């Protein structure tokens, strides 16, 4: 079972709360309130994102799975640092996906 299928099987209200928490995290990351490489505590994230501790704890596995942060016991939570190898990997993944999409489209398109 994937993380997405777990989320899809939840009631709509719970899913929308989880999505709102996820969106708040991404917004804080993109607008610079969370800095790549920074260590933060759960309390700091709760205050910054306006979430309950329970909502944050449910959100952490998804964020870690997506590579947006690392939960380090006894040290805190580290926001993933963006570096050149990570950017290269992202572009390589995108190229692979786009190549497969083009091949699939060509195969299924009428002449």
N, C-alpha and C positions, 0 to 999 in steps of 0.2 A: 504494500500500500504506500503510495507517495504522499508527500505533505499536502499537495493540492487536492488529492482525493479525500484526505481526512477533512480538510477545510470544507469541501463541497458537500460532505455528508452531514455537516452541522446545520442546526436551525439557522434561518436567514438572519435573525436578530444577532445571534452570537457571531456569525460570520462577519456581519457588518461592523461589529465592535472590534474584532480582530483586524479587519482591513483598515479601520480608522487608526488603530494603534500602529500598524505597519506604515501607513501613509504619514503619520506624524514623525516616525523615526526617519523615514526617507527625506522628508521635508527639512528636518533638523540637520541631516547630513549634507543635503544639497545647498542649504543656505548658510552653511559654515558654523552653525552652533555646535556641531560635533565635528571635531578635527580628526582626519585620518592619523592613526598611530596613537591617539590619545587614550589614556586609561580613565575610565569613569566607574563609579560605583552604581549599584542598583538604585540607591537613594537619589543620586544625581540625575539619573535617567528618568526616574519617576517625576521629579520636580521639573525637569526640562521639558518632558513630553506631556505632562499633565495626565499621567496614567496612574492606575492603582498598581500596587506591587504585584497583585495577582495577574493583572493584564500584562505587565511587563514580563513576568516569569513565563507566561504562555507564549509571548512574542519572541523571547530569546532563542529558542531552538530554530525557529524559521529564519531569523536573521543570521544565525551561525551557519545553518545549512546553505544559505545563499552567499555565504562568504563576506557578509557585511560587518561581522564582528567576531571576536574570539572570547569565549568565557573562560577565564583563567582562575581556577580556584585559589583562594587566599590572596589574589592580586587584584582582581576586579575584572572589568570588561574592557577589552581593547578594540577600538574601532579599527577596522582593517586599513592598513596603509596601502595607498595606491602607488605602485612603482612601475617602472618600465616593463619588467617581465609580465606583470598582471595585465597591462595594456596590450602587450603583444599576444598574450593568450586569448584575451577577449576578441581581438581582431581575427585571430586564427579560427576561433570558434565561429565567429560571424561568417567568415569566408566559407567554412565547411557547410554551415547551414544554408547559406545563399546558393552554393553550388548544388546541393541536394534539391533545393527548392526549384532551381532552374531546370535541372534534369527531370524532376517530377512533372513540372509544368509542360515541358516539351513532349514528354511521353503521353500526357493526357490531352493535349491540345489537338483539335481536328486539323487536318492538313489545310 
